[in-house]
Every structure is written in structure tokens, then in C-alpha cells.
Amino acid sequence: MAENTTVVTEQSENPEKVKRHLEQQNKRYLSPKHYVAYILSGFGDTNWNSFVNKESFYYATTFLGISAKTWTTASTVSGILDSIDNALSGLLIDRTRTRWGRVRPYLLLTLPFWFFSSFTQWVLPGGMSQSALFIWFFLFNYIGSIANSFYNTSYQTILYNITPNVSERNRLIATDAYADLAGVWLPSLFPLFVDFLNVPTRYVYIGGASFFIGCVLIFRTYGFFALKERMPLASREEMKHMGLIETFKTVGTCRPMWILIIKNFFAVGKHTGEKVQNFFWINCMGKLSLSSISGLFTGLPSYFVLPLAPKLTKKFGLRNLAAGSYMFCGICYFIMWIVGYKPFGEDHFLLNFIWIVFALTCCGSVNSIQRYCSTALNGDLYDYVEWKSGVRNEATITAAMGYMTLISTAVANILSGVIIDAIHFEPLLDVTGKVIPQTDPAMLRGLWTVFALAPAVGRFMKGVTLLFFNVHGKTRETMMFELAKIRAAKVIDTETAE
């Protein structure tokens, strides 16, 4: 790694070239069309992921009859097999060279596989055996995981390739995070349709899934045609020099990457809490639509806090802002769990509901800051690797980090299934197909504990982990200056070749 950096730096000592590249780093490259294209691409997926995380487990166990054990086993087995294609996706993307760019082709090529895995599971017939359900859900999860391995890596990577201007990139991140707030709100309105549409509940779920899937298909396609890659890439010769062993060495010894990997593992707390959200609202609070009413208030602070993110970053530093926001959120969830969901007693439903809304509003007040910081920290990580090695390996690093996301999601799936089995939860439906709340106190306490305490532990530990992220302060300033030399060398090499 050190030799490569030294060679590139020596090639770039032409002061005029370095100065010009420093100016290029401050130039504006993105038009409103590019902002819209990137935001819409992510907007469709944010809506879909929010919908699936909240509804799929509940839908499958309630309407398809799959047991929590079968669902968990299918998810776990497919996740283990997914580790193979996840390892390959980053290496293939980093070495791709086409007329459409390095990562753009994968935004479109993955769509047919994603559509099959996403849509089919909602229209399976009821009454299937557990063995048949296991096979189907294994196929959905595995085919979907292959598509997501390539698409998610590409979508995350293209953000750091459409402009070399870090300030412009951070503005796009902040704007995207602001727009994504609606990607949380729209699925949160779905329970209103479940409670108030006079049709069988299962058809409401199928309609909701179809709507969000359609948005993904349209927005991803538009993003492919509208976006463009602009970062100088390593040549094929440089990529050959940076072989697999050297790539694995670079990735394996990258401290900032491992810090973010550990941080991402603690997302298991959030994922586990999300899996039981519907169970909590229906059984502990009485109606699923109350989650929609709560969502109208809990998301409000993000609209006012997020515009402050760039200023807060300059004042406290990106790492400190991220760590502080996660720990604050974890403390709020912990306090909410201690107080409970019925602090005013069984007979004061309205006061209890107001308390839950207030507590969740505090817990989610800095969610948008966390999303902004998380994406921006990934950018610092990719720049750090380029600084140390002279080669951008975003896709390989993203794929490596994706392993921890897979593990975190798998652990959350396992925990969710184990918990639902442990509290002996059984869905109750009336003759019209509507869900009836459970009343067993022990079962309700178990749902509340998972709903509140799992996110508390996960968020707080994320914050503690980020305190060890070392791309911060003067180290980051030095990195950005020397990166200008590295990138200038690539410009010099290109001009010489021409």
C-alpha cells in the first residue's frame, strides 16, 4: 500500500496540475436533474425497505401460515449461501469497465431478479405446508439477496463517483436524507388502509406491496439513465497490479472499515425492534393504525434537525456528531422502556398513547442526522482507502461491510422468530379476516421489551463504536490534500496517454 501511494505522489508533484485538481474538487458537477435522479432511486427503495421491514414477517406468519421457525430457518440458510455472491459482487463491480461506467449497469441488470423475489412472496396461496413454504421463502430470499448484493453495492458506490467535490457530495447526502423522510412516512400511513378499508386484510397488503414495488421499478430505471460517473478510475493495468491478495490485504487492514462494520452489526437492535412493531401496536395498543398516527408526529423533528447537519458537522466533526446522535437515541429508548407503555394505568388510553408518541418522537428526533452521518462516513472511508492504496475499491469494501449487514439481519430474524415462539404468540382472526388483539400480560410485556429495549442497546453501542473511527480532524485534512495529488497523477497519466 505504501509503495503505491509513494509512486503516485511522486508522479503528481507538478504544482499546476495539483492546483488544478484541487480546484476541480471544489467545482460543481451536479445539476438539479442529478439530484432528482439519485434521490428518486433511493426514495423508491427506502419506501419498499420500510414497508417490508415492518410488514413482511407479520404478513407471512398471519396470512400465509408460515411458522416463525420456518421463516427464520429459510432466512438464515439463504443468508449463509448469500455470503458467497456477496464476496464476489464487490470484486466484479470494481473491475467492471463499460461505456455506461463501472457501477451504473448493475442498477438496471438486477431489476428482473429483484422483482421476482419481491413480488411473488405476497401472492402465494394460503394453506401451503411448512415444507413448501420453506422452499418458496428460501428461493425468494436467496434470489433477492443475489440481486441486492449487486444493486445495493452499486447504488451505495455511485454516490461517491458522481462528483469529486466532497462538499457537493455531502449536500447531496443531506438532501437525499431529507427526501427519504417521506420514504419513512408513506409506509407508516399503510396501517390506516388496513384498519379502515372494508376489504379482507390480505388484499390490502398485496395492494400496498404492488404500489411500492412499482415505485422501485420506475425510479431505479430513471436513475440508471440520468446519473453519470465522474471520478478518475484506476486503469486495467493498475487493477491487475492491485491483485486479489493486495485487495484483501488493503481491506483487511483498514481500521476505519472495521469500525464501521462493528457499528453496522449493532443495527441488529433496530432490526429486531422493527420485526415486532406490528405485533406491539396491534396487541399492546389495540390498533395497527395507531402506528400511522404516531408516525405523523415522530418524524417531524427530523425536518427541522436535518438542515443543521452540515453546520453541526463543521462544529463538532462528522465522527463526533454521529456518535453523539446514536448515544442520545439509545438513552431515549432506554428511558422509554423503563417507564413502560402504560404509565397512566389501564384506564387512561389517551394519556398512554400520548406518552408513547412523545417518547418515540424523542427517540427518532435525530434519525435523519444518523442517516446523513452514516452515508458521509462511508465517503470518508472510501477516500481513506484511496489515500492509502491509490486505488478506489468502494464496491469491494461495500461488499465486505455488507457481510455484517447480512449477519445483523440474520441475527435479527433469528431473534424475532425465537421471541415470537418463546412468548407463544398465535395470531387471532375474526370471521371477516380482521386481526383481534391478544390479552396475555406476559406476552404483551415480552413484545414491549423487544420493541423498546433492543433498539436502545443497538443505538447506544453504535455511538460508542464510532468514537474509535480515526478519519477525523487533522488526519482527514491531510488525507484530502494528499488525495488531490493522487487524483492529479491520474489526470496526468490520462493526458500523457492521449
C-alpha positions in Angstrom: 0.0 0.0 0.0 2.7 2.5 1.0 4.7 1.9 -2.2 1.7 2.6 -4.4 0.9 5.9 -2.6 4.5 7.0 -2.9 4.7 6.3 -6.6 1.5 8.2 -7.3 2.6 11.1 -5.1 5.9 11.4 -6.9 4.1 11.5 -10.3 1.9 14.3 -9.2 4.4 16.9 -8.0 3.6 19.2 -10.9 2.2 22.2 -8.8 -0.1 23.4 -11.5 -1.7 20.1 -12.0 -2.2 19.6 -8.3 -3.6 23.1 -8.0 -6.0 22.5 -10.9 -7.2 19.3 -9.4 -7.7 21.0 -6.0 -9.9 23.4 -7.9 -11.7 20.6 -9.6 -12.5 19.2 -6.2 -14.4 22.4 -5.4 -16.2 22.7 -8.8 -19.9 22.0 -9.0 -20.8 18.9 -11.2 -24.4 18.1 -10.2 -27.4 19.7 -11.8 -30.9 19.5 -10.3 -31.6 16.6 -12.6 -28.8 14.6 -11.0 -30.1 15.4 -7.5 -33.6 14.3 -8.5 -32.3 11.1 -10.2 -30.2 10.0 -7.2 -32.9 10.9 -4.7 -35.7 9.1 -6.5 -33.6 6.0 -7.0 -33.1 5.8 -3.2 -36.6 7.0 -2.4 -38.3 4.0 -4.0 -36.0 1.6 -2.1 -36.5 3.5 1.2 -40.2 3.2 0.9 -40.0 -0.5 0.0 -37.5 -1.4 2.7 -39.5 0.4 5.3 -42.7 -1.4 4.2 -41.0 -4.8 4.1 -39.2 -4.5 7.4 -42.5 -3.7 9.2 -45.0 -5.8 7.3 -43.4 -8.9 5.7 -42.8 -11.0 8.8 -46.2 -10.2 10.2 -47.9 -10.8 6.8 -46.2 -14.2 6.3 -47.0 -15.5 9.7 -50.6 -14.2 9.8 -51.9 -14.8 6.3 -49.6 -17.4 4.7 -49.4 -19.6 7.7 -45.6 -19.9 7.8 -44.3 -20.6 11.3 -41.8 -18.3 12.9 -39.4 -21.2 13.0 -39.8 -22.0 9.3 -39.5 -18.3 8.3 -36.3 -17.9 10.4 -34.7 -21.1 9.0 -35.3 -20.1 5.4 -33.9 -16.6 6.0 -30.8 -18.0 7.8 -30.0 -20.6 5.2 -30.3 -18.2 2.3 -28.2 -15.7 4.2 -25.4 -18.2 4.7 -25.4 -19.0 1.0 -25.6 -15.3 0.1 -22.2 -14.8 1.7 -20.6 -16.4 -1.5 -22.2 -14.0 -4.1 -21.8 -11.1 -1.7 -18.0 -11.7 -1.7 -17.9 -11.7 -5.5 -20.1 -8.7 -6.1 -17.6 -6.1 -4.9 -14.7 -7.6 -6.8 -16.7 -7.8 -10.0 -18.1 -4.3 -9.8 -14.6 -2.7 -9.0 -13.2 -4.4 -12.1 -16.1 -3.6 -14.4 -15.4 -1.2 -17.3 -18.2 -0.4 -19.7 -19.5 2.5 -21.8 -22.1 3.1 -19.1 -19.5 3.2 -16.3 -18.3 0.9 -13.6 -21.3 0.6 -11.4 -24.3 2.0 -13.4 -25.0 -1.2 -15.3 -25.8 -3.1 -12.1 -28.6 -0.6 -11.3 -30.6 -2.0 -14.2 -29.4 -5.6 -14.6 -30.6 -6.6 -11.2 -34.2 -5.4 -11.6 -35.8 -8.6 -13.0 -34.4 -10.8 -10.2 -35.3 -8.3 -7.6 -38.9 -8.1 -8.9 -39.4 -11.9 -8.8 -38.1 -12.2 -5.3 -40.1 -9.2 -4.0 -43.5 -9.6 -5.6 -44.1 -13.4 -5.6 -44.0 -13.9 -1.9 -47.0 -11.6 -1.4 -49.3 -13.6 -3.8 -48.6 -17.2 -2.6 -51.8 -19.2 -1.8 -52.7 -19.9 1.7 -52.8 -23.4 3.2 -49.4 -24.5 2.0 -47.3 -26.9 4.0 -44.4 -25.7 6.1 -42.0 -27.6 3.8 -43.4 -25.9 0.7 -43.3 -22.5 2.4 -39.7 -23.1 3.4 -38.7 -23.8 -0.2 -40.5 -20.8 -1.5 -39.2 -18.4 1.1 -35.7 -19.8 0.7 -35.9 -19.1 -3.1 -37.3 -15.5 -2.6 -34.6 -14.7 0.0 -31.7 -16.2 -2.0 -32.6 -14.7 -5.4 -33.4 -11.4 -3.8 -30.1 -11.4 -1.8 -28.1 -12.0 -5.0 -29.8 -9.1 -6.7 -29.4 -6.9 -3.6 -25.7 -7.8 -3.3 -25.0 -6.2 -6.7 -27.6 -3.5 -6.6 -27.0 -2.2 -3.0 -23.3 -2.2 -3.6 -23.7 -0.3 -6.8 -26.2 2.2 -5.5 -24.1 3.0 -2.4 -20.9 3.2 -4.6 -22.3 5.5 -7.3 -22.9 8.3 -4.7 -19.1 8.6 -4.3 -18.4 8.6 -8.1 -20.8 11.1 -9.5 -18.8 14.1 -8.1 -15.2 14.5 -6.8 -16.4 17.5 -4.8 -16.8 16.4 -1.2 -18.9 19.4 -0.1 -21.2 18.8 -3.1 -21.4 15.2 -2.2 -22.4 16.0 1.4 -25.0 18.4 0.2 -26.5 15.6 -1.9 -26.4 13.3 1.1 -28.2 15.8 3.2 -30.8 16.5 0.5 -31.3 12.8 0.0 -31.7 12.2 3.7 -34.3 15.0 3.8 -36.3 13.5 0.9 -36.0 10.0 2.5 -38.1 11.2 5.4 -41.1 10.7 3.2 -39.8 7.2 2.5 -40.5 6.5 6.1 -43.8 8.4 6.3 -45.5 6.9 3.3 -45.3 3.2 4.6 -46.3 4.5 8.0 -49.6 5.5 6.6 -50.3 2.0 5.3 -51.9 0.7 8.6 -54.7 3.3 8.0 -55.8 1.3 4.9 -55.6 -1.9 6.9 -57.9 -0.7 9.6 -60.4 1.3 7.6 -60.7 -0.3 4.1 -63.7 -2.7 4.1 -61.9 -5.5 2.3 -60.0 -8.6 3.5 -56.8 -7.5 5.1 -54.6 -9.7 2.9 -55.7 -7.9 -0.2 -54.8 -4.6 1.4 -51.2 -5.9 1.9 -50.9 -7.2 -1.6 -52.1 -3.8 -2.9 -49.5 -2.0 -0.7 -46.7 -4.2 -1.8 -47.6 -3.7 -5.5 -47.6 0.0 -5.1 -44.2 0.2 -3.5 -42.7 -2.4 -5.9 -43.9 -0.3 -8.9 -42.2 2.8 -7.5 -38.9 0.9 -7.2 -39.0 -0.3 -10.8 -39.8 3.2 -12.2 -37.3 5.1 -10.1 -34.3 2.7 -10.5 -34.7 2.8 -14.3 -34.8 6.6 -14.3 -31.7 6.7 -12.1 -29.8 4.5 -14.5 -30.4 6.8 -17.5 -29.9 10.1 -15.6 -26.7 9.5 -13.5 -23.1 9.7 -14.6 -19.8 8.6 -13.1 -17.1 11.2 -12.9 -14.3 10.0 -10.5 -11.0 9.1 -12.1 -10.6 5.4 -12.0 -7.6 3.1 -11.9 -6.6 1.7 -15.3 -6.9 -2.0 -16.0 -3.1 -2.3 -15.6 -3.4 -0.7 -12.1 -6.2 -3.1 -11.2 -4.1 -6.0 -12.3 -1.2 -4.7 -10.1 -3.8 -4.4 -7.3 -4.5 -8.1 -7.4 -6.8 -10.1 -5.2 -4.3 -10.7 -2.4 -3.3 -7.0 -2.3 -7.0 -6.0 -2.4 -7.8 -8.3 0.5 -4.8 -7.0 2.4 -5.9 -3.4 1.9 -9.5 -4.2 3.0 -8.5 -6.5 5.9 -6.1 -4.0 7.5 -8.4 -0.9 7.1 -9.2 0.2 10.7 -12.0 2.7 9.7 -13.8 -0.1 7.8 -13.7 -2.4 10.7 -15.1 0.3 13.0 -18.0 0.8 10.6 -18.5 -2.9 10.3 -18.8 -3.3 14.1 -21.1 -0.3 14.1 -23.3 -1.8 11.5 -23.6 -5.1 13.4 -25.4 -3.3 16.2 -28.1 -2.5 13.7 -29.4 -5.8 15.0 -31.2 -3.9 17.8 -33.1 -1.7 15.3 -34.0 -4.6 13.0 -35.3 -6.8 15.9 -37.4 -3.9 17.2 -38.8 -3.4 13.7 -39.8 -7.0 13.3 -42.2 -6.8 16.3 -43.6 -3.3 15.6 -46.9 -4.6 14.2 -47.2 -7.1 17.0 -46.8 -4.3 19.5 -49.2 -1.8 18.0 -52.0 -4.4 17.4 -51.7 -6.3 20.7 -50.3 -3.8 23.2 -52.1 -0.7 22.0 -55.1 -2.2 20.3 -54.9 -0.9 16.6 -52.3 -1.0 13.9 -53.5 2.4 12.6 -52.1 4.0 15.8 -48.7 3.5 14.4 -49.6 5.7 11.5 -51.0 8.4 13.8 -47.8 8.1 15.9 -45.7 8.4 12.7 -47.3 11.7 11.8 -45.6 13.2 14.9 -42.4 11.2 15.4 -41.0 12.2 12.1 -41.5 15.9 12.5 -38.2 16.8 14.4 -36.2 15.3 11.5 -37.4 18.0 9.1 -36.1 20.7 11.4 -32.9 19.0 12.6 -31.6 17.7 9.3 -30.8 21.1 7.7 -28.5 21.7 10.6 -26.4 18.6 9.8 -23.7 20.4 7.7 -23.2 23.2 10.3 -23.1 20.7 13.1 -20.6 18.7 11.2 -18.3 21.7 10.8 -18.6 22.5 14.5 -18.2 19.0 16.1 -16.8 16.9 13.3 -18.6 14.2 11.4 -17.5 11.4 13.7 -18.5 13.1 16.9 -21.8 14.2 15.5 -22.6 10.6 14.5 -21.5 9.1 17.8 -23.4 11.6 19.9 -26.7 11.2 17.9 -26.6 7.4 18.3 -26.0 7.5 22.0 -28.7 10.1 22.5 -31.2 8.0 20.7 -30.2 4.9 22.7 -30.7 6.7 26.0 -34.1 7.9 24.9 -35.2 4.3 24.0 -33.9 3.1 27.4 -35.9 5.7 29.3 -39.0 4.8 27.3 -38.6 1.1 28.2 -38.1 1.9 31.9 -41.3 4.0 32.0 -43.4 1.4 30.1 -46.2 1.8 27.6 -49.0 2.2 30.1 -47.6 4.5 32.8 -51.0 6.0 33.5 -52.7 2.7 34.0 -55.1 0.6 32.0 -58.0 3.1 32.1 -56.2 6.1 30.6 -55.6 5.0 27.0 -55.3 8.5 25.5 -52.6 9.6 28.1 -50.7 6.4 27.5 -50.8 6.9 23.7 -49.6 10.5 24.1 -46.7 9.3 26.2 -45.7 6.7 23.6 -45.9 9.3 20.8 -43.8 11.7 22.8 -41.2 9.1 23.7 -40.9 7.8 20.1 -40.6 11.4 18.9 -37.6 11.9 21.2 -36.1 8.6 20.1 -36.4 9.4 16.4 -35.5 13.1 16.6 -32.0 12.6 15.3 -32.7 9.7 12.9 -32.1 11.9 9.9 -28.8 13.1 11.4 -27.7 9.4 11.8 -28.6 8.6 8.2 -26.6 11.7 6.9 -23.6 10.8 9.1 -23.6 7.2 8.2 -23.5 7.9 4.5 -20.9 10.6 4.8 -18.7 8.4 7.0 -18.7 5.8 4.2 -17.4 8.5 1.9 -14.6 9.3 4.3 -13.8 5.5 4.4 -13.6 5.2 0.6 -11.4 8.3 0.4 -9.2 6.9 3.1 -8.6 3.6 1.2 -7.8 5.6 -2.0 -5.4 7.7 0.0 -3.6 4.6 1.4 -3.6 2.5 -1.7 -4.0 4.8 -4.7 -7.0 2.7 -5.9 -10.7 3.2 -5.3 -12.2 -0.1 -4.1 -15.6 1.1 -2.9 -17.5 -1.9 -4.2 -15.2 -4.4 -2.6 -15.3 -2.5 0.7 -19.1 -2.1 0.5 -19.5 -5.8 -0.2 -17.2 -6.6 2.8 -19.3 -4.3 5.0 -22.4 -5.9 3.6 -21.4 -9.2 5.3 -22.0 -7.5 8.7 -25.4 -6.2 7.4 -26.2 -9.8 6.4 -25.2 -11.1 9.8 -27.0 -8.4 11.6 -30.2 -9.0 9.6 -29.9 -12.8 10.1 -29.4 -12.4 13.9 -32.5 -10.1 14.0 -34.5 -12.7 12.0 -33.4 -15.4 14.4 -34.2 -13.3 17.5 -37.6 -12.3 16.1 -38.5 -15.9 15.4 -37.2 -17.1 18.8 -39.0 -14.4 20.7 -42.4 -15.0 18.9 -42.1 -18.7 19.6 -40.9 -18.1 23.2 -43.9 -16.0 24.2 -46.2 -18.5 22.4 -47.8 -15.9 20.1 -50.7 -17.0 18.0 -52.5 -14.7 15.6 -56.2 -14.3 16.2 -58.6 -13.5 13.3 -62.3 -12.9 13.3 -64.7 -14.4 10.7 -64.1 -11.4 8.3 -60.3 -11.9 8.4 -59.6 -9.0 10.7 -57.0 -9.3 13.4 -58.0 -9.4 17.1 -55.5 -8.2 19.8 -54.1 -10.7 22.3 -54.6 -10.0 26.0 -52.0 -12.2 27.8 -50.0 -9.8 30.1 -46.7 -11.9 29.9 -46.9 -11.9 26.1 -47.6 -8.1 25.9 -44.6 -7.4 28.3 -42.4 -9.5 26.1 -43.4 -7.6 22.9 -42.8 -4.3 24.7 -39.3 -5.3 25.9 -38.2 -6.2 22.4 -39.9 -3.1 20.8 -38.1 -0.7 23.2 -35.0 -2.3 24.7 -33.5 -3.9 21.6 -33.2 -0.5 19.8 -31.9 1.1 23.0 -28.9 -1.2 23.2 -28.2 -1.2 19.5 -28.2 2.6 19.0 -26.1 3.3 22.1 -23.4 0.7 21.1 -23.3 2.2 17.6 -22.3 5.5 19.2 -19.7 4.0 21.4 -18.1 2.2 18.5 -17.9 5.3 16.3 -15.7 7.0 18.9 -12.8 4.8 17.6 -13.2 6.0 13.9 -9.9 7.6 13.1 -10.6 9.5 9.9 -11.2 12.7 11.9 -9.7 16.1 12.5 -6.2 16.7 11.1 -5.9 13.2 9.8 -8.8 13.9 7.5 -7.5 17.3 6.4 -4.1 15.8 5.5 -5.9 13.0 3.6 -8.0 15.3 1.4 -4.9 17.4 0.5 -2.8 14.4 -0.5 -5.8 12.9 -2.4 -5.6 15.9 -4.7 -2.1 14.8 -5.6 -3.1 11.2 -6.2 -6.0 12.2 -8.4 -3.9 14.7 -10.3 -1.5 11.9 -11.1 -4.3 10.0 -12.7 -5.2 13.1 -14.8 -1.5 13.5 -15.8 -1.3 9.8 -16.8 -4.5 10.2 -18.9 -3.3 13.3 -20.6 0.0 11.6 -21.4 -1.7 8.6 -22.9 -3.8 10.9 -25.1 
